[in-house]
């Protein structure tokens, strides 16, 4: 029989072996016990300004899909957290409107110079290439009414493509007619034509074409107006770390991005028939092919929502239906719209399954018919509600962002006009509540535990709240003009987070005090749905770069 001492020695050796195995499996975070992890740090300066606050410094390890960005402080200093780096060669890039990097483009860690880089910036020779959509809209002459149609263009491409073109009004008219017949879920990396052609009033086409030809390079080699820029970040807006996860194909268009219960990040692909998953700890990426319901029609999904079991529901746009992904079996269940409701223009952009356990029914929309649909899971049948029937007035309506309360009563945004709608789950009765601002075009929404419906007023440049009990509204202007917020999320600290397709900034807003912080992102970023992970302190913000094939993680430091 072995002695107690021998048994104890055996257990110690086993524990030491386990620690060795565990240490080999863990990612490198740098250094030995008590030593600081190797990092990349230094100062950014220019001849014009000296040390520069608010310059974004991004580092990306050679061959890796993950880049880390920090922002210089009031003294021009920056430091990338060592825990986010491992030994190797890193490329460097900066973002500071009006400037280009005029210094080292790469750095290796660990190395003595990596901890005290001196990054010099020089005035750019192509300011136009650095402007955001918001800055182009600020720069262009013209009325708000003339500029308003351009907010639709941002869904597919940047405004830089327009202002750099040399089309005259007649040529632009032909371009607009063609673009009218591209699907909503089109990007420059994947253009998708509609099956059913649309017609746009000729008078409207010619009016827009004439304006576009007045702000591009059709009449002169340079623009006739000065290029205006937004200020660089300052103060709290510099206290942030941004991580970007590049996805494996440039055509991937992450639209809705959400975290699951295990911290994995899932996204809907706006232009391809896949559901994507990202492991933010390693950058590992996986895709699950969504069955194609209508071959030859545009593919891709928009809204992605979890049900009470953590399964993912997708709205399949022009594929005509919904999909449910079982996270346990990794299989899809498909719910096509029936033939009598399913035509060449049928489009489901939204889905709301969260309360399906109440009555076994899932909400969606039908864009082409300006209708709300409800799927009965037991029978697989859809029923239709027409919330705008009989209104008249020649106004355009579009049921969009959806939220359901505890009774599965539906609240929806009228993205085409200005109302919040409610459908009673038991009676089917519809009530419309016009927003205080006319033509606000409310877009995406969320319902909190207190009965407050938070939403973005896209065309009004506002964030808003509708109290479903009191039936009252509150609105707040966003701080930057031409932001056009797409979505809003209320975090555990009662702060609102929003993003847009126009200004490459993430808005953090306190509706009680009115205090706002705008975090600039490292690259041109087209943001749709936003999500906040409340399990971290401070909270963590997630979104997809819809045009840049990347997932964005933003960690405020305070």
N, C-alpha and C positions, 0 to 999 in steps of 0.2 A: 504493500500500500504506500502511495506517494505521501511525502511529508507535507505539512501545511506550507512550509517555506518553498518547497518545489512547486506546489500548486500556484502560489502567489507569483513566483518568477515566471511561470508559464503565462499567467494572465497579463503580467506587465509586458512580456514580449509580444503577446497578441495585440495589446492596445497600441504599442509602438508601431507594429506593422500596419495596423489600421490607420494610424495617423499618417504614415508614409504614403499609403494608397490614397487617402483623402487629399493630402497635400498635392499629390501628382494630378488629381482630378480637378482641383480648383484652378480658376483662371489666375494669371499672374497679376498681382496688384502692387508688386515692386518691393524691393528691399528686404533686409533681414529684420529680425525682431528689434524694435526700437529705432529703426532707420526710416527716414522719410522716403516714400515712393518716388521714383524718378518722374520728373514732370517736364512740361514745356511752359516757359514763362518769359516775361520780358517787358519791353516798352515799345509803344507805337508813337511815332512822331513824324511831322512833316516840316518843310522849310517855312510854309505859310503859317502854321499854327503852333509849332512846337509840339509838346506832348498832347495827344489827342484823346479825349473822352468819347466813349460811344462807338468805338471801332470794333466790329465783330471779327474775331480771329478764329479760324477753323483749322483743325488738324485732322488728317485722315491717314491711317497706317497703310502702307503699300499693300495692295491686294485685298484689303478688308472692306466690307460694305458699310462700316460705321464711321461717321465723322462726329467730332465733338467741337462745339463752339462756345467760346466765352466772350465777354465784352470788356473793353478797357475801362478803367475807373477814371476819376477826375484827374489823376496824375499820368494817365496814359498807360498804366500798368495792367497786365493781364497774367493769369495763371490758370492752366488747365489742371483740374484735379488729377493727381497722380494715380488715384485708385481707378481711374477710367482709362489708363494707358498701360501698355506693355512694351518691352524693348523692341526697337525696330526703327525703320525709316518712315518719316511722316511728311506728307506734302502740306504746305501752308497756303491758305488763301484768306483774303480779308473782304469785308464789306463796309465801305464808307463812301457814301455818294459823293462824287466829284473827285475821287482819288483811286489810284491803282497801287498795288504793291511794288515797291522799288527796292527790293532787298532779297534776302534768302528765300528760296521757294521750297526748300526741304530742310529737315533737321532730323538728326538721329538721337535716340535716347537709349541708354544713358550716355551723356556726353557733357563736358563742362559748359559748352556754349548753349545747350538746350535750356538751361535754367536762367539765362540772361540774354535773350535774343534782343537785338536792336532792329526793329522793323521800320524801315523808312518808307513813307508814302510820297508819291508825286501826283501832281494834278493830272487827271485823266484827259485823254485827247478825244474821247467819245462819251460825253456825258449822257447822250440819248440812250445808249445801250444799258445804262444803269437805272433809268427811271422806271418806277412802278406804274401800274395802270392808274392809280390815284394821282400820281404826279403828272402824268400825261393829261388827265382830266382837269387838273389845276392849271396846267400850262395852256391848253387849247383855248382860243377865243371862242365866243359863242354863248348862247343862252342855256339855261338849265334844260329847256325843252329840246334844244338841238343836241345836247350831249346825252340825254336820257336813253336813246336807243343803243348807245354804245355799251351800256351795262349788260346787255344781252351777249355782246361779242365776247366778253371776258370768259364766258362759259367754255369756249373752245380754244381761244388763243389770246395772246397779249395784244394790247392796243398799239404796241410798237410796230406790229406787222402792218397796221393801217397807216400810221403816220410816216413810215418809211417808204410806202408804196408811191408809184407815180401814175396811178390811174386817174383819168379825168372823170367827170360826172357820168358820162355815158358808159364808160368802162366799168365804173363802180356799180352802176345799176345792174349790169349783167352779172357781176360778182354776187350782189345781194340776192338776186333771183335764184342763183345756184345754191347759195348757202342756206336759203330758206328750206331747201329740201334735204339738208343733212339732219340726221337724228340729233336729239338733245345730247345723247351720250356719244359725242364725237370729241376727239382730241386731235392735235396735229400728228400724233404718233399712230392714231387709228381713226381714220375718217370713215363714217358709216352713213350711207345714204338711206333716206326713208323709202319705204316701199310705196306708200301712198303719197303722191305729190301734193304740195300745198301751193296756194296762190296768195300773194300779198298784194294789196291795193297798189296800183301803179303810181298813184299820187304820193303815197308814203315812200315807196322805193326811191322815186326821183328826189324827194325832199331830203332823205337821208344821204343819198349819193352825192347830192350837191354840197352838203355840209362836209362830208368826208373828204371830198376833193379840195375843199377850202383849207383843210388843216394838214394835208400831206405834202409830198414833194412834187406834185404834178406841175406846179407853176414856177418853181425855183429850186436851186440845188440845196438850199438850206431853209429852215422853217422861218416864217415871218414873225414869230412870236418868241419871247424869251422862255427858256426851260426852267420851270420852278421845281424846287426840291423840298422835301420835308427835313426837319432837323434830325441830327443823330440822337440816339438814346442818351439820357442823362439820369443821374441819381438812381432811383430804384429800378429803372428800366435796364441798368447795366448789371444788376445783381441776379444773374440767371446763368444756367448751363443748358445748352440745347444739344440734343443728340438726334442725328438723322440716320435712318436705316435705309440704305439704297436697296431697292427691290431688283430682282435678277433680269427683268426685261424693261426696256424703255416704254413699252406700250401699256404696262400695268398702270391703272388709274385708281388708286385707293380713294374711295368716296366716303363711306361711313367707317369710322375706326372705333373699336370698343375693346376694353379689357375684360377677360373672363375671370372666374373666381380664383383661378390659379395664376393669374398675372400674365397669361398669354394674350397677345394682341391679335385681334381678328379684323378683317376689313372686307368690304364689298368692292368688287372690281367693276368700275363704271362702264368699261368698254369690252371686256372679255368674259366668257362664261366660266368664271372661277370664283371660289371663295378662298381668301388668303389668310394665312396664319403666320405670325412672327413671334419668335422667342426673343424678347428684348435683352435677355442675359447673354445670349450667344450670337444673335443676329441670324440664327437658323430660320429658314423660310420654307413653308409648305403650302401647297395649293390643292384644292379639291374641285374637280370638274363638275360644273352644274349641267345637268341634262338639258339639251336644246329642245324646246317645245315647238318652235316655228323655224325650221331651217330656211336660210335666206334672209331672215329679218335681222335687224341690229341686235347684237348680244350685249350682255352686261347687266348689272343690277345697281340699284340706287340705295334705298333704305335697307338697313340691316338692324334687326331688333332681336333681343333674347326673349324667350318665353320663360315661364316660371320654373322650368326644369333646366335652364341654361342652354337650350338648343337655339340655333340661329335661324331666323326667318329672313328671307330676301324678297324684295319686290323686283320683278324681272323685266321691268320696262316694256320694250316692244315684243318681248317673248310671250306676253299675254298670260300672266299668272303669278303665282307665288311658289316659293320653295322653302322647305323646312330641312335644315341639316341637323341630324342627330349626332351630337358630339361624342356619344358612346360608341355607336356603330360606324360612324363616319360615312353615313349614307344619306341621300336626299329623298324626301317625299315630295312629289310634285302635285300642285293644285292648279291646273290650267283653267282659265276662264272658259266657260262652255261655248260651243260654236255659235249659238244664237247671239252671244254678247261679244264675240271675238272677231274683229275685222282687221283690216290692214292698218288702221290707226290706233287700235287698242294699246293702252299704255298704263302699266301699274308702276308708279314711282315710290309709293309709300306702303308700309305695313305696320300694324299695331297688334301684336299677339299677346301682350303681357297679361291681359285679363281674360284670356280664353278659358281659364279654369272656372270662371263665374258662370258662363252660359255656353261654353264650348264654341265660341265664335271669334273670328279674326277679322279685323277691319283692313281695308285697302282702299285705293282710289281708282278712278278711271278717267284719266286726263282728257281724252278726246271727247268724252260725253259730259264733262264737267260734273261727274257723279261720284258718289261714295258707294263702294261695294262691301258686302259682308259675307264671309265664308263660314258655313256651318261645317265644323270638322266631322261631325257624325255622318252627315249625308254627302259631303263634298259639294254641296250646292251653293251658288252665289245668289244673293239678292241685291237689288239696286235701289239706291235712294238718290233723288234729284233735288238737292238743296236749293238750287237757283231757279227751279221751274216757275214760270209765271212772273218773274221779276221784270222782264223787259228792259227797256232803256238802252239796248245795244252795247252793254258793258261786257267785258271779257272776265270770265271767272275760271279759277283753277284750284280745286281742292288739293292741298299739299300737306304740310307737316301735320302729323296725327299724334294725339295723346288720349288715353282712356282713363277714366276714374275707377273707383272701387266697384261700381255697379256695371262697368263696361260701357257707360255712356261715352260717346266719342266727342272729342273736341278737335276741330281741324282749322287750318289756316286757308284763307282764300288768297293764294299767291297772285292771282290775276287781278285782284281788286283791293279791298280794304277791310274785310270782315273776318271775325272769328265765328266759326259755326259750331253748333252742338246738335248731335243726333241722339235722341233718347233711345236707349237700347231696347226698352220694352214696347214703346208705342211707335217708334220710328219718326216721331215729331221732330222737325228741324227748326232751330232758332238761330238767327244771325245777329251778331253784335258788331256794328261798325266801329272801327278804331277811331280815336279822336282825330288823328291825322288822315286826311283824305288821300286816296291812291297810295297807301302805305306799303302794299304788297307784302303782308306778313308771310314768312317763309317756314323755317323749322321751329320746333317748340319742345318744351318739356313741362310736365306737371309735377310740382313738389308735394310733400306730405301735408301741406297746409292749405291745399286747394288753390294755389297760385300757379297760373299758366304763364310761363316765361317764354317769350318769343322774340325773334328778330324782325324788324320792319325794314325789309331790304331796300325799297325805293325811298323810304323816308329818312334813312340814315339814323335810325333809332333802335334802342332796345326797349322792350315793353313788357308789362305784366297785366294779366286779366285775372281778377279775383272771381272764381266761378261761383262762390257763395253770394258775394255782394253784387256781382255783375258790374264791376267797376274796373276802369283802366288806369294805369300809370305809364308814362313814357319818359325816356331819357335820351337826349341827344348823345351820340358818340362823339368823342373829341376831335376826330380828324375828318374833314370833308371828304366826300367821295369814297367812304369806306364800304358802304353797302353790305352790312353784316348779313351773313348767311344763316347763322345759328347762334344759340346762346345756351350756356350751361350754368346752373346755380350750384356752387360747391358747398361743403360743410360749414364754411365760414360766412355763408350768405353773400359771397362775392360772385359776380357774373363773369363768365369767360366767353369770348366770341372771336371769330375769325372771319376772313372775307376772301373774295377772289381778286381783290384789287390792290391792297397796300402792303402785303408781306408782313403784317403786324398782327400780334395776338393781343387782344384787349382784355385787361383785367379791371373790373369796374365794381365799385362799392355803391349800390343803389341808395344806401342810407346817407352817406356823406357826400357822394358825387365824386370821390377821389378815383382817378383813373391812372393806370400804368399801361403803356403800349410797348411790348417786347418786339423788336425787329428780328426777323428771321434771316438765316444766312444766305438764302438763295431765293430766286423768283419762285413763289409758292402759291398755288391755287388751292385754297382751303374751302371745304364744304362743311360737313358735320364736325362738331367738336365734342370732346369727351374729357372729363376730369376724373382722375382716380383719387377718391377721398380717403383711401386707406393709408396714404403717405402723409408725412408732415415735414415741410409744407406739401400741399397737394401737387399732383403731377398732371400736366396737360398733355393730351394726345390729339393728333389730327393727321390727315393724309395730305400729301402733296399730290393733288389730282393730276397735274400736268407734269410732275417731275419724278414719278415712279419712286416715291420715298414715303416713309412714315416718320413723323416729327414728334419728338418727345421734348417737352419744355419743363424744366425744374426750376422754379423760382427759389432763390436762396433766402428769402424772407417773406 
